[in-house]
Amino acid sequence: MTASKPDRIRTDVLSTRLWDAVREGDEYAAADVLLPAVDAGLNAESALLDVIAPVQEKVGAEWAANRISVAQEHTATAINDRVIAALAYRASARIRPRRGRVTVACAEGEWHALPARLLAEILRLRGWQVDFLGAHVPVANLIDHLYRRRPDVLALSSSIPTRLPAAHHAITACQAAGVPVMVGGAAFGPGGRYATRLRADGWAPEGRTAALRLGEIVARAHVPPAAREPLDDLPHLADQEYTLVTRNVNRLVAAVLATLPDRFPDMADYSDRQHRHTAEELAYVTECLGAALYLDDSDLFPRLVAWTADILTARGVPAHSLGPALDLLTEQLKDFPRAVALLRDGRAALRGVPSARP
């Protein structure tokens, strides 16, 4: 790194170099991209959010497009995590906490912890005292932590929409314990629409906004819990469709896979890998149906069906096989009117995906 002034350090160039390093699995090269840049004047927050975060987004996009393997994705994520640790040690070791205490955690079942890790380090840089709990934090353990550490606010992260019911459980439990909750991550939908649906105290699309909104949430946290409106925001769950679908995901997937070759004869020529990807994505679609039933949201399921069609295409599985699979799932759930309506919408969404048309 030859730049000697912060305004000469281009984060896009650093991101390109960091991507090359993590793609090759070279931890030391990755550190050599950012540590000298910070020494030369690059703001540590910019290093985290303008260099590492875009590279991690690219890691996910390359995995989705099947241009890197799961092992490469895990390696790249681990390297980014270690670079974050090195940066944090240099940048925040001399910062004395001067603000409140915040707990940063991922919803139960959510294993994508890097976005939460980035936020934790941004908050430390801004003077918060941070407890970072990492991935997959069961609600019981989260509540135990809150009573022991007494944070001013919880920042809860989730990237996968199927984890939204667990996120809602965490939100309501933490609020009942007197701790406000801000949420973030792709799971909460465009504009954080599901954050509002699940009564979170706030939502943020990225780290800088999250840091600002956390302060706002803490500032108004003096409102007594009794002042909250009664929690009756998901009355549709009384029909038990969500419960019955999610409890029977494995049975539903097995039933569809058993008869799908009759509806989609091309499966006779599938490789073992294509069969495996078909089973994995069908399970994901069924879990997404459960999440959509939980939220009673007509947009979530069709959007995820279209995304799944692209994933199948990237993995060499005909995306139009999803149509017969959804039809079979509809037959299995014919007595569940909300599920049938969502499956019908998902089937219609496939018509808008070129790769899903035979």
N, C-alpha and C positions, 0 to 999 in steps of 0.2 A: 504494500500500500504506500504510494508516494504522496498522496494528498496530505497537506499540512493544515488545511483549514476545513471546518465543517461544511462550508458551502461548496467545496470542491469534491465532496464525497457523495457520489450518486448511489442512492439506495437501489435503483434498478440494476445497476452494474453489479453491486454486491449480491443481489438476489440471484442473478444469473450464475455468478461464481459459486455461491452457496449451493444452488441446485446441482451444479456439476459435481460438487464434493459429496453431497448426500446421495446422489444417484450412484456414485462409485463406491459408496460405503466408507468414505475416508473421513473419519472423525477429526483427525489432526488438520487436514486441509480445510475442513469446515471451520474449525476454530481459528485458523490462520486468515480466514476471510474477514471475520468480524472483530476479533480482539484487537488487531492493529488499527482497524478503522475507529474503534472506540477510543483507543489511545491517541489517535490523531484528531479527535474532536467530535466524532459522530455521537449524537445524543443516544444514550442507552435505550430510551423509550422508542426512538426511531429504529434502532437496531432490532428491537423485538417486534414492533408492529409493522414496520415498512420493509424489513428484510426477511426475518424468519417467518412471520405469519404468511406472506404471499408464497413463500417456498412450501410451507406446509399445505396450503391450499392446492398448490400444484401437485404435491404428492398424492393427495386425495383424488384429484382429477385424472392423474396418470393411472392410478389404480383402477378407477371406474372405466377408463378407456382400455384397460387390459394391456397397457404398455409397460407396466411394472408389475411384478408379482407381489403376493401378500408378504413374502419374506423381505423383499426390497422395501415395501411400504413400512414394515415394522422397523427395519434398519434405519431408514431415513428419519422416521419419527424419533427413534431413540437417539440418533445423532443430534437432531435439533434440540431435544430435551437436554442433552449434556452441554450443548453450546449455550443454551439459556442459563443453565446452572453456572457455567463459567462467567458469563456476563453478569449475572446477578451477584456473584461473589465480589466481582470487581466494583460494580456500580452501587450496590446497596449496602455493603458492609459498613460504610461510613455514615449512612443516613440514620438519624435518630428518629424513631416513630414519634410523631407529633399529633397524629389524628386518632381516630377511633380504632377499634378492633373489628376485623372482618374475617369471616370464615369463607373460604372458596372451596367448593366441592362439586363433584359430578353426581348426577342423579343415579339412583340404584339401577344397575344394568348398563350404565353408560361407561364404555371403556376408552373413549376418545378424550384423553385428559389434557392434551397439549393446549387447546384453547384456554382451558381453566388455568393451566400453569402460566401461560402468557399474562393473563389478567392478574394473577397473584403477584407476579414480579412487577407489573406496572403499578399496582397499588403500593407495593413496598417502596418503589422509587418515589411515589408521591406522598410518602410519610405515614401510610397506614401500618398498623400492626396486623400481620396476616397469618392465619392458620390455614395452610393448604392441605386438604385431606386427600386429594387425588381422585382417581377413577372409582366408580362403582361403590358409592357409600350407602349402605342400607339405612333406612330411615331410623331404625332403633339406635344404631351407632351414631347417627347424626344428632339425634336428640340428646343422647348421653354427652356428646361433645359440647353441645350448646349449654347444657346445665353446668358443665365443669368449667368452660372457658368464658361464658357470658359475652359473646360478641355483640356488637351493636347491630350487625346486619349479616345476612348470609347471601353470598353470590353463588347461584346454582347454575351449572352448565349441562346442556344436553344437545347432542348433535343428531341423534336418531329419533324420528317421530314415534317409534314404537315404545320409547321410554317415557312418553308424556304422562301416562297414568301414574307411573312411579314418581315422576316429578311433581305431579299434583299432590300426591300423598305427602311428599316432603314439604311442599309449600304450606299445606294446611296444618301439618304437625308443627312446623317451626313457628308459624304465626300463632298457633295456640300456646306455644311456649313463650310468646312475647317477643320473638325475633322476626323483623321484617325480612322479606325475601326479594332480591332482584334476580332475574333470570336472563340467560343469554344462550346463543347457539342456534344452529340451523333448525333444530327440532321445533322451535317455537314459531316457525312459519314466517311468511313475508310480513314485514312490519311488526313482528312480534304479536300477531293476531291471537295465537294460542296462549300467550302470556296473559293477555286480558281475559281470555275465556277461563283460565284457571286461577284467576284472582291473585296473580303475583303483585307485589307492591311496586314493581318496576321492571323494565326490560331495556336492554341495550344491544345494538347491533355489533359493536366492536369495543375494544379495550378503552380507548380514550373517552368515548361516550359513557361507558360503564363507570369509569372513575368519577366522572362528574355526577352521574345519577345516584351513585352510592351516597355521596355527600348529601344530596337532596333528600334521599330516603331517611338517612340518619337524622337530618334536621327536623323532619316532621314525625319522627318515631315516638314523640311524646304523647301522641293520641292514644288514649287507653284502648286495649284490645276490645273492651265492651262496646266501643263506638263502631266497631265493624258491623257491616250488614250480616244478618244470619246467612250461613252457608247453605244454600239450596240452589246451586247454580247448574246442577246436572240432573234434573228430575227425570230425564229420559232413561237413566240407568235402571229405573224401576222395572223396565221390560226384561231385564236380565240378558239381553242379546250379547252385550259386551262380555259378561261373565261366561256365558255358555260357549261363545266362540273362542275366547282366549284359553279356556280350560281344555279345549278339544283341538287345539292347533295340530298336534301330531296326528290325531285320528283323521282329521279333515284332509291333511296333506297326503296321508297314506291312501285314503279312499280315492282322491283325485288321481294320484300317480298310478293306482292300480288300473284305472279305466282310461287314462289319457291316451295310451297307444291306440285304442280303438277309435277314438275321435281324431287323433293326429297320427296317421300311419307312418309318417316320416320318422317317428321315434324309433322304428325298427332298425334304422341305420345309425342311430346315435352311438358315439363313443362313450366309454365310461365317464369321461370328463364332462361330456354334454349332459349325461344323465345326472351327474352330481350337481352341476350348475342349475339344472331344471328344478331339482328337489330343493336346493338352497333358496332359489328365488321364489319358488312357490310358497315356501315356509315364510319368507319375508313378506310376501304379498298378504298372506293370511294374517300375520301379526299386524300389518298396516291396516287391514280391515278392522281388527280389534281396536286399534287406536282411533280410527275414524268413528267407530261406534261409541267409544268413550266420549269423544268430543262432540258427537252428533254434528259432524262437519262434512258438507257435501263436496268440498274442494280437495281435501287432503288425499283421499283414496285415489281419485283419478290422476292427480299429479304424481303420486308415487307409482302407480301402474305404468304411466308413460316413462318415468325414470327407469323402472325395472326393465321395460322393453329395450331401452338403450343399453343397459348392463348386459342383458342376454345377447344382444347383437354383437357387442364387443367381445364376448366370450364364445362366439361361434355357434350360438343356439338361435334357431329361427324365432324371432320375436313374435311372429304371428301364432306361435304355439300357445301364447298367453290367452288368446281368445277362447279356444276350447277348454283350457284350464279354468278360466273364469266361469264358463258355462257349467262345467261340472261342479264347481264350488257353489254356484247358485242352486243347482239341484240338491246338493247336500243341505243347503240352508233355506229350502223353500218355505219353511214355516217361520222365517225370521224376516219380517217385512222391511225393517231398516237395512239389514244386511243385503237383501235382494236389491233394494234401490241403489245402494252404493256399488254393488257389483255391476249393475246395469250401467251406471255412470262410468265405471272403470272400463267396461267393454266399449262404450262409446268413445272414451279417450284414446283407445288404440287406433281409431280411425284417423286421428290427427298425427300419428307417428308413422312416418314413411316406412321405417324398418319393420313395423308391425303389420303391414298390409301384405297379404300373400301375392 
